[in-house]
Amino acid sequence: MTISPPARDDYLESYPVFTKFEQRKVAKMRLVLAIPTAGRPALLSEVLHDIGRQTRLPDFVVISVSGVEDVDERALQDLPFPCLVVTGEKGASVQRNRAIEMLGPEDVLLLLDDDFLMAPDYVEQTVRLFADHPEVAVATGRVVADGICGPGYEFGEGLARLRDAADKPAPGGLSEAYNGYGCNMAVRARPLLEHSLRFDEALPLYAWLEDVDFSRRVAAHGRVVRSEALRGVHLGSKSGRTPGVKLGYSQVANPAYLIAKGTMAPRRALRLMLRNLAANLLHSIRPEPWVDRRGRLRGNLMALRDLALRRARPDRILELN
């Protein structure tokens, strides 16, 4: 399931996979776009074809899956950019780490969820940002509409919302951010490779808060910023997501783990834990049809019990039904 890229005169190396980056050099910055995905082959196909309308195409795209059933091979045939499908263990952290192994030191890695739609100039603006601001290590964009906060958007509705936003001029400038938002975040490759920085694979499956943990560790090597020029829509698709009990457990166990690890401020982590617990408790009486509030609440309470017994850990969700 690999479409090899054509020969490129502007590369000093041919196919862009780097195993020992110290021994490799590239002629210029490349934009490597990576999409970890599971269980959404039809949506992934639509998103891949939508990437083809970018004003500046990615140099290549890594699709990180846990099985061949996650990708419709036919969707890869007519894309205007090269694709590489890599297969391995399932989980947001481990799937993203497989993409990092593809990088050279001058690259920029743009990580997208498989239900994120970019404004047509998103890739172009990302390349410009990292070229103009060598001090930036992580950049995240402005989500003009986020379906994760509701029932989610269908693909066509997401495109319509994106078109509405694109009709308005994008404000410029960068602002400091605590972390990149996992559905759309770009990272400079050099600090990742030089300091062996990877997503924490102790955060399994949906890997709740892996973007915060990763961003705070990369922040030691450059600025973490939000750019208003990077605009997109997060569809918030509900298919293929972590079951309620497991996500509820992660909503408590993962922030506690990051506090102990030192990558999340205790006040921020506790506020997030309490907010999720309160929301799940309140809405469990009359839950929204698209959220398993009662399952999440049960997971919250299980994690609180495990914290009290000093046995809470993120990978406990692998043992839950």
Secondary structure, DSSP 4 states (H G I P E B T S, - for coil): --BPPPP-TT-SSSS---SSGGG---SS--EEEEEE--S-HHHHHHHHHHHTT-SS--SEEEEEESSGGGS-GGGGTT-SS-EEEEE---SHHHHHHHHHTT--TT-EEEEE-TTEEE-TTHHHHHHHHHHH-TTEEEEEEEEEEEGGGSS---HHHHHHHHHHHHTSPPP--EEE-SS-BTTEEEEEHHHHHHTT----TTS-TT-TTHHHHHHHHHGGGSEEEEEEEEEEEE----TTPPPHHHHHHHHHHHHHHHHHHTSS-HHHHHHHHHHHHHHHHHHTSS--TTS-HHHHHHHHHHHHHHHHTT---GGGGGG--
